[in-house]
């Protein structure tokens, strides 16, 4: 029997509603993610561990790689989650300068894994042992360089992702300048390039101020606005020039210090912040460790209507158009 609109006349035997509240799962350490029953895709933030800063005229380390992806497929089975540790600090207590260590990768290991790369390490910079900042999610800052300062900073977004997971470290004045340069560059952040070394007002020493760490990125995936992925500040030449130590980038980057025991040197845990470089003497000091990463999964609220039985064709059309037919 047809109705006046040409549709099949029938009745609805049953309509079932399925609902699911929004679910946010935060991994501050490695584990296994299991999706809610109705979830097929989710928004996922993956932040790697930040790099460790360099000791003794050391540069700031890069932040851990930062990737936030919407509508990523999520399987019904458990997904392994790896949260990367921060890189070890450069330790000059044996009497010399020491480079930091790269941060560890973080991975959301679904069928299409999301991998964020650990932050590049900060370089060391005392006489005769200069080493460049390391490449990574964000790169470590340049140290006391000879020749091109740009060649001495760590590259960001390594390996490359789209959109970019981070930025390069800052640059320093070359050692070929008329006088000694003691300021080191800041590490790159998820949202900005690391700061360059600079000269303080009235000082004959070029580049005696340490560069600031690059800024991080702000996200509300956890339900509140949080900034993560700041780069570590570069060490400065305070004595005898009055230069300043580089500030940490917003989002957990460590702030540089001449004092090895300063807690501000370290990247903040679960932000992927880069560790800070340690400034001029004591040569036997230590730099800042990188902050560990984090993985956050946001599953959307779902309200589905599932029907069985025979439907009027006009009702089928209306429900399909409204997106309520499953």
Secondary structure, 3 states (H helix, E strand, C coil): CECCCCCECCCEEEEEEEEECCEEEEECCCEEECCCCCCCEEEEEEECCCCCCCECCCCCCCCCCEEEEEEEECCCCCEEEECCCCCCCCECCCCCCECCCCCCCEEECCCCCEEECCCCCCCCCCCCCCCCCCCCCCCCCCCCECCCCHHHCCCCCCCCCCCCCCCCCCCCCECCCCCCCCCCCCCCCCCCCCCCCECCCCCCCCCCECCCCCCCEEECCCCCCEEECCCCCCCCCCCCCCCCCCCCCCCCCCCCECCCCCHHHCCCCCCCCCCCCECCCCCCCECCCCCCCEEEEEECCEEEEEEEECCCHHHHHHHHHHCCCC
